[in-house]
Amino acid sequence: MRIYHSLLVGLMCFYSAAFADQDTLRLATTTSTANSGLLDLLLPTFEATSGYAVKASAVGTGAALRMGRGGKVDALLVHAPTAEQKFIEAGHGLTRHQVMYNDFVLVGPPDDPAQIKGLDDVVQALVRISAERALFVSRADDSGTNKKELSLWREAGVDPYGADWYLETGSGMAATLELAGTRIGYTLTDRGTWLARRTQLSLRLLAVGDKRLHNPYAAIVVNPVKHPETNVDAAEAFVNWLLSSEAQGLIREFRVDGEQLFIPVLAEKSIPHP
């Protein structure tokens, strides 16, 4: 068994060196980390600290996980815990490490035709929106936000597909918020993107506070045994750095108009080599 393990590790290192650019980290992350401005703060600091260049793709969590399954990236920073766990159980990723969190919020028209303002029950808010047939704008892009939205509709017992009041954008959070603002409709958004974009939108924050709206972000190293082209050293360096006091402090202090967008886990961890 030890001989087999040694051969496996040796082959893994050989293929990793053969296929990966050892000076570059390929990162797939969510549109919310990019749209909020957090990525622009974190990545230059990591690059300066580590010596790695980062090639980042900001896509929905579903697309990020597909990139990981295809071995096209080295690390993920995403926010769909159930999908992330399935990714790991299928052997595509190593342990999920929570980095930070915020929450999802329901925003919508200033006149609030569905009368959801102040509700702390997001499912009841969606029931009211559907009963009113008020316009709801969905990302419909398999992102973490879209996955959360669809789970809430299921809990509400409402199937919005095909309804004349349900508009699917197939776009990221910023574009979906912009369309919701233009069409004066409701949408579900992560708080970070909302805070970063709210002054540009004719929408209001309406329903918040339900524990079902908790929005954790986690980092995952793509499994180098499953995907030998993974630059595991760069990926582990990035995840370890995200969990360091330096990165956690940057996340904690990151604000837009004085408001904190993300809450760091404030953890000090190290990631063992597989």
HUHULIN-V462285 format. One line per field, one symbol per residue. phi: phi as a letter, one per 20 degrees, with the letter a starting at -180 (. if undefined). psi: psi as a letter, one per 30 degrees, with the letter a starting at -180 (. if undefined). A space follows every 50 residues. Layout:
# HUHULIN-V462285
phi = ???
psi = ???
This chain:
# HUHULIN-V462285
phi = .ffffffffffgffffffdeefecdeddcefffeffnfffeffgfffffe needdddecfggfffffffemecebcccbbgfffffffffnecegedfda bbbecedafgelfeldgnfddfffffgffffflegcddflcmffffffgf ffffffmddegnffedddemcfffffffffffelcebebfffffffdffe ceccfccbnfffegcedcdcefffffcfffeffffffffgfgeeffffff ffefcclndfecdfflddccdfff
psi = eeeeeeeeeeeeeeeeeefkjfgkkjkkalfeeeeffeefeeeeeeeeef fkkkjkjjlleeeeeeeefggflelkjliieeeeeeeeffgflakkjkel lblllklakefiffhfkfkgjeeeeeeeeeefhkkkkkehggleeeeeee eeeeefgkjfkfkfgjkkeglleeeeeeeeeefilllklkeeeeeffefg khlkkeklfkffgkikklkkkkjfeeiffkieeeeeeeeeeegleeeeee eefklkhfkkekjlfhkjlljkk.
